[in-house]
Amino acid sequence: MVEKRQIKLGLSMQGYGYHHSGWLDPAAPVGGAVDFRHYLDMTRTAEAGLFDMVFLADFVAFPMVDLPKGALGRRDRDSLEPLSLLSALAPQTQNVGLVATMSTTFAEPYHTARAYASIDHISGGRVGWNVVTSFQDEEAKNFGSSKILEKELRYERAEEFVDVVCGLWNSFEVDAFPRDKSAGVYFDPAKVRILNHVGKHFRVKGPLTVPPTPQGRPVIVQAGASAPGQELAARTADVVYAVQNTLEDAQKFYRSLKGRMARYGRAEDELKVMPGLLAVIGDTEQAARAKYKQMQEMVDPMVGLEYLARVFGDLSGYPLDGPVPDLRQDTQLASRSEVLLNVARRNNYSIRQLFQSVAIGNAHNTLVGTPEQIVDTMEAWFLGGGADGFNILPAVSPASLREFVQHIVPELQRRGLFRTSYEGSTLRENLGLPAPKNLAPTNIGAVAAH
């Protein structure tokens, strides 16, 4: 009997939530962005709601650019280092997956492979690595450079980086560590694979110090929407986070990404596509819209303009209720820029309407309505070839998450679209992913120890 396909759910645990002025909400915990208790509360709430995973985004900079003038200091920017946080969350939870970002632009493959494999052991096989390429000059300035690498080089480095990490995770055969006290044999040298990787960006000998992990290797998560990003995901990713606002756009991205997998010998169900979704829930549609309007009015205009400045430049000299100008041309922009422009053009938004829209949810799809209406849309995307699941973005944490678990999860379960208990003990099992294939470079071979 073929098991019925079900929706997968992830929780994005950004500090106070995805409302850019959310820290002002009376319900938001003061200091929550660096309070372990806040993240533990959210993780346990997600686990009670049977979420597949929680997810920590990360940027390695505290930007001090005051654009437009007077905007600096009005938005939360403090954060904890995500792998340290995952290590603390792992022993405090049992089933929910733990995913965090590590940039291939600034990290090193050996450190990355070792850290994630270690936490995979600590958690019993529940860890995922969110692979990103950094794009901000402010981050580069913390790592010995004044400018970020060109986009082509960033993706070239990322491709090699992921191969090296996967090769290091493949350092040992499953039974390489007999730890046989009677024979005095701790590990079998013939079952150790030395990587000996020599590439354009990295030279890594290996092997890793960490044995094979409970789920074979950590789950690989990505979010790149560009053509190079999709190619990397089609070859290596287990989960892809996406940014679409309409079913048509979601279907187009879904087909584009999964259509690339066959050339890498992969089946489409080996990759889960999970668009971001922010739900504003009310007992009635009118109540939900009133709640959303309050959220929009809470957006600090200076914070909204600061967010748009990265894409459109300084708009403080434009009338807020006037039209949105074209994209700035003085910098390389992430694919998110086109998303913002499309939102503005499709809805004929003014500058104020645009930042009030995208500063709640970071330009992801925002659903406003009753639980039944919200699940109607989720079901349409899921059954209509636009998503395998959703990355849930609370507007204000933890209140919005609790509402989702209390109202949306039961409706999904009532329709048979979501689990009523965890299927397995690892993140890979709960996502319904097959055992990992060897994604390592071909120069890996079993050798005897020297």
C-alpha positions in Angstrom: 0.0 0.0 0.0 1.4 3.4 -1.0 1.4 5.9 1.9 -0.6 9.1 1.3 1.7 12.1 0.6 1.5 14.7 3.3 2.5 18.3 3.8 5.9 18.9 5.5 6.3 21.9 7.9 9.3 23.9 9.0 9.4 26.8 11.4 11.7 29.8 10.7 12.8 31.0 14.1 14.0 34.5 13.4 14.3 36.4 16.7 11.0 38.2 17.3 9.4 36.9 14.1 9.1 38.1 10.5 7.5 41.5 11.3 10.4 43.9 10.9 9.0 46.0 13.8 7.8 42.9 15.7 10.0 43.7 18.7 7.7 46.6 19.4 4.7 44.3 19.9 3.8 44.0 23.7 3.6 40.2 23.2 7.3 40.0 22.0 9.7 39.0 24.8 12.3 41.7 25.6 15.7 40.4 24.7 14.2 37.4 23.0 16.6 37.5 20.0 19.5 36.3 22.3 17.4 34.5 25.0 17.9 30.7 24.9 14.5 30.2 26.7 12.7 32.0 23.9 14.2 29.6 21.2 13.6 26.6 23.4 9.9 27.6 23.8 9.5 28.0 20.1 11.2 24.7 19.3 9.1 22.8 21.8 6.0 24.5 20.5 6.9 23.4 17.0 7.6 19.9 18.2 4.2 19.8 20.0 2.8 20.7 16.6 4.7 17.9 14.9 6.7 20.2 12.7 9.4 18.4 10.7 12.0 21.0 11.6 12.9 24.4 13.0 15.2 26.6 11.0 17.7 29.4 11.9 18.8 31.8 9.2 22.0 33.7 9.8 24.0 36.7 8.6 27.6 37.2 9.9 27.4 41.0 10.2 25.8 43.7 12.3 25.2 46.3 9.7 25.8 49.9 10.7 24.8 51.6 7.4 22.4 54.4 8.2 20.3 54.4 5.0 18.0 56.3 4.9 19.4 58.8 7.5 17.8 58.1 10.8 16.9 54.5 10.2 19.8 53.0 12.1 18.9 51.6 15.5 15.2 51.0 14.9 15.3 47.3 14.1 16.6 44.3 16.0 19.9 42.9 14.6 21.3 41.0 17.5 21.4 37.2 17.2 23.1 34.1 18.6 25.5 31.9 16.6 23.2 29.2 15.2 25.3 26.1 15.6 25.9 26.9 19.3 22.2 27.3 19.6 21.4 24.0 17.9 23.8 22.2 20.3 21.9 23.6 23.2 18.5 22.8 21.7 19.4 19.2 20.8 19.3 17.6 24.2 16.2 19.5 25.2 14.1 18.1 22.3 13.3 14.6 21.0 11.8 14.6 17.5 11.9 17.9 15.7 14.6 18.5 13.2 17.2 21.3 13.8 18.4 23.3 10.8 20.9 26.2 10.7 22.7 28.3 8.1 26.4 28.2 7.4 27.7 30.3 4.5 30.0 28.7 2.0 31.4 32.2 1.2 33.2 32.6 4.5 33.4 29.2 6.3 35.7 26.3 5.7 34.4 22.8 4.6 36.3 20.8 7.3 34.9 22.9 10.2 31.4 22.8 8.6 31.4 19.1 8.1 32.7 18.4 11.6 30.3 20.8 13.4 27.1 19.5 11.7 28.1 15.9 12.0 28.8 16.4 15.7 25.4 17.9 16.3 23.8 15.2 14.3 25.2 12.7 16.8 24.2 14.9 19.7 20.6 15.1 18.5 20.2 11.5 17.4 20.1 12.3 13.7 18.0 15.5 13.5 20.3 18.1 12.0 20.2 19.9 8.7 22.7 22.4 7.0 21.2 25.4 5.2 23.7 26.1 2.5 23.9 29.7 1.5 26.2 32.0 -0.5 26.5 35.4 1.2 25.8 38.5 -0.8 26.5 41.5 1.5 29.6 43.6 1.6 29.1 44.1 5.3 29.7 40.4 5.8 32.8 40.4 3.7 34.3 43.2 5.8 34.3 40.8 8.8 36.4 38.3 6.8 39.3 40.3 5.5 37.7 41.8 2.4 35.9 45.0 1.5 33.7 43.5 -1.2 31.8 40.3 -1.6 32.9 37.8 -4.2 31.3 38.1 -7.6 28.2 36.0 -7.9 29.7 33.5 -10.3 32.6 32.9 -8.0 30.4 32.6 -5.0 28.4 29.7 -6.6 31.5 28.1 -8.0 33.0 28.1 -4.5 29.7 26.8 -3.1 29.6 23.9 -5.5 33.1 22.8 -4.5 32.4 23.4 -0.8 29.3 21.1 -0.8 31.2 18.4 -2.6 34.0 18.5 0.0 31.6 18.5 2.9 29.7 15.5 1.5 33.0 13.8 0.9 34.1 14.3 4.5 30.8 13.0 5.7 31.5 9.9 3.6 34.9 9.4 5.4 33.9 6.0 6.8 32.0 2.9 5.9 29.1 2.3 8.3 30.9 -0.5 10.1 34.3 1.2 10.3 34.2 1.4 14.1 33.8 -2.1 15.6 35.3 -0.9 18.9 36.1 -4.6 19.7 37.7 -4.7 23.1 38.4 -8.4 23.0 40.4 -8.1 19.7 41.8 -4.6 20.6 40.5 -3.2 17.4 38.9 0.3 17.6 38.5 1.0 13.9 39.2 -0.8 10.7 41.7 1.1 8.6 40.5 -0.5 5.4 37.1 1.1 5.9 38.4 4.6 6.1 38.2 6.9 3.0 40.7 9.7 2.7 39.3 12.5 0.6 42.6 14.0 -0.8 40.6 16.8 -2.4 42.5 19.3 -4.5 40.3 22.0 -6.2 40.3 25.6 -7.3 39.1 26.9 -3.9 40.0 24.1 -1.4 42.7 21.6 -0.5 41.3 19.1 2.0 42.9 15.8 2.9 40.5 14.3 5.4 39.2 12.0 6.8 36.8 13.6 9.2 37.1 13.0 13.0 33.4 12.2 13.3 32.0 8.7 12.5 28.9 8.2 10.3 25.9 10.0 11.8 22.5 8.4 12.8 20.8 9.6 9.5 23.8 8.8 7.2 24.6 12.5 6.9 22.9 15.8 7.9 20.0 16.9 5.6 21.1 19.6 3.1 18.8 22.6 2.8 19.1 25.4 0.3 17.2 28.5 -0.8 18.8 29.7 -4.0 16.3 30.7 -6.7 18.7 31.7 -9.5 19.7 29.3 -12.2 23.0 28.4 -10.5 21.2 28.0 -7.2 18.7 25.7 -8.7 21.4 23.6 -10.3 23.2 23.2 -7.0 20.0 22.3 -5.3 18.9 19.8 -8.0 22.2 18.0 -7.6 22.7 18.1 -3.8 19.8 19.4 -1.8 17.2 17.5 0.2 15.0 20.5 1.0 14.7 23.8 -0.8 13.1 26.9 0.8 11.4 29.1 -1.8 9.9 32.6 -2.2 6.7 32.7 -4.3 3.5 34.7 -3.8 1.2 33.1 -6.3 0.4 29.4 -7.2 1.4 30.0 -10.8 4.9 31.3 -9.8 5.2 28.4 -7.3 4.3 25.8 -9.9 6.8 27.3 -12.4 9.6 27.2 -9.8 8.7 23.7 -8.7 8.8 22.4 -12.3 12.0 24.2 -13.0 13.8 22.8 -10.0 12.6 19.3 -10.1 13.0 19.1 -13.8 16.7 19.5 -13.4 17.1 16.5 -11.1 17.1 13.7 -13.6 20.4 14.8 -15.1 22.0 14.1 -11.7 20.4 10.7 -11.4 17.9 11.8 -8.8 14.1 11.1 -8.5 11.9 14.1 -7.9 10.7 12.9 -4.5 14.3 13.0 -3.2 13.8 16.8 -2.9 11.2 18.7 -0.8 10.2 22.2 -2.0 8.9 24.3 0.9 7.8 27.9 0.1 7.7 30.4 2.9 4.3 31.2 4.3 3.1 33.7 6.9 -0.4 33.2 8.3 -2.5 35.9 9.9 -5.3 33.9 11.5 -8.8 35.1 12.7 -12.0 33.6 13.7 -13.5 35.4 10.7 -11.9 36.8 7.6 -12.9 40.3 8.8 -11.1 39.7 12.1 -8.0 38.4 10.4 -7.9 41.4 8.0 -8.3 43.8 11.0 -5.3 42.1 12.7 -3.2 42.3 9.6 -4.1 46.0 9.2 -2.8 46.6 12.7 0.4 44.8 11.9 0.9 46.9 8.8 0.3 50.1 10.7 3.0 49.0 13.3 5.7 48.9 10.6 8.0 51.8 11.4 8.3 53.8 8.1 12.0 54.2 8.6 12.4 50.5 9.0 10.4 49.9 5.9 12.5 52.3 3.9 15.7 50.8 5.2 14.6 47.4 4.0 13.7 48.7 0.5 17.0 50.7 0.2 18.9 47.5 -0.5 16.9 47.0 -3.7 15.7 50.4 -4.8 18.2 52.8 -3.1 17.3 55.6 -0.7 13.6 56.4 -1.2 13.3 58.9 1.6 13.1 61.7 -0.9 10.1 60.2 -2.7 6.5 60.6 -1.6 5.6 57.5 0.5 2.2 57.3 -1.2 3.7 57.7 -4.7 4.8 54.9 -7.1 7.7 52.5 -6.5 10.7 53.3 -8.8 12.7 50.8 -10.7 15.5 48.6 -9.2 18.8 50.2 -8.4 21.6 49.4 -10.9 24.7 50.0 -8.8 25.0 46.6 -7.2 24.5 42.9 -7.8 21.2 41.9 -6.3 19.8 38.7 -5.0 16.8 37.1 -6.6 14.7 38.5 -3.8 15.0 41.9 -5.5 12.9 40.7 -8.5 10.3 39.3 -6.0 10.0 42.7 -4.4 9.6 44.5 -7.7 7.0 42.0 -8.9 5.0 42.4 -5.7 5.0 46.2 -6.3 4.1 46.0 -10.0 1.5 43.2 -9.7 -0.4 45.1 -6.9 0.3 48.6 -8.1 1.6 49.4 -4.7 2.9 52.8 -3.5 6.2 52.8 -1.6 4.3 52.8 1.8 2.0 49.9 0.7 5.1 47.9 -0.5 7.0 48.2 2.7 3.9 47.5 4.8 3.5 44.4 2.7 7.0 43.0 2.5 8.2 44.1 6.0 5.7 41.5 7.4 7.0 38.2 6.1 10.1 39.3 4.1 8.3 39.2 0.8 7.0 35.7 1.4 3.5 34.6 0.7 1.1 36.1 3.4 -2.3 34.4 3.9 -4.9 36.4 5.9 -8.1 34.6 6.9 -9.7 31.8 8.9 -8.0 28.5 9.5 -10.2 26.9 6.8 -9.3 29.6 4.2 -5.6 29.4 5.0 -5.6 25.6 4.7 -7.6 25.8 1.5 -4.7 27.7 -0.1 -2.0 25.4 1.4 -3.9 22.4 0.1 -4.2 24.0 -3.4 -0.5 24.6 -3.5 0.3 21.1 -2.2 -2.0 19.2 -4.5 -1.5 21.6 -7.4 2.3 21.0 -7.9 3.5 24.2 -6.1 4.9 22.8 -2.9 5.7 19.7 -0.9 5.3 21.6 2.3 5.8 25.1 3.8 8.4 27.0 5.8 6.2 28.8 8.4 7.2 32.4 9.3 5.5 33.7 12.5 4.8 37.4 12.3 5.5 37.9 16.0 7.1 35.1 18.0 6.1 33.1 19.9 2.4 34.3 19.7 1.9 33.7 15.9 3.5 30.2 16.1 1.1 29.2 18.9 -1.8 30.4 16.9 -0.6 28.3 13.9 -0.2 25.1 16.0 -3.5 25.7 17.8 -5.7 26.5 14.7 -3.9 25.4 11.4 -2.4 22.1 12.4 -5.7 20.5 13.5 -7.4 21.6 10.3 -4.5 20.1 8.2 -4.9 16.9 10.3 -8.7 16.9 9.8 -8.2 16.8 6.1 -5.6 14.1 6.3 -2.9 16.4 5.0 -0.6 16.3 8.0 0.8 13.7 10.4 -0.8 12.9 13.8 2.6 11.5 15.1 6.2 11.5 14.0 7.0 8.6 11.6 10.6 8.2 12.6 13.4 9.3 14.9 15.5 11.2 12.4 14.9 14.3 10.3 15.5 12.3 7.1 12.9 9.7 8.1 10.3 12.3 9.0 10.8 14.1 5.8 10.3 10.8 3.9 13.7 11.1 2.3 15.8 8.1 1.1 19.1 7.1 2.6 21.8 9.5 1.3 23.8 8.7 -1.8 27.5 9.3 -2.0 27.7 12.9 -3.3 31.5 13.1 -2.8 34.0 13.8 -5.5 35.2 10.7 -7.5 38.8 10.9 -6.2 37.7 9.3 -2.9 39.0 5.8 -2.3 39.5 3.4 0.6 43.2 3.4 1.7 45.2 1.9 4.4 46.4 4.1 7.2 50.0 5.3 7.0 
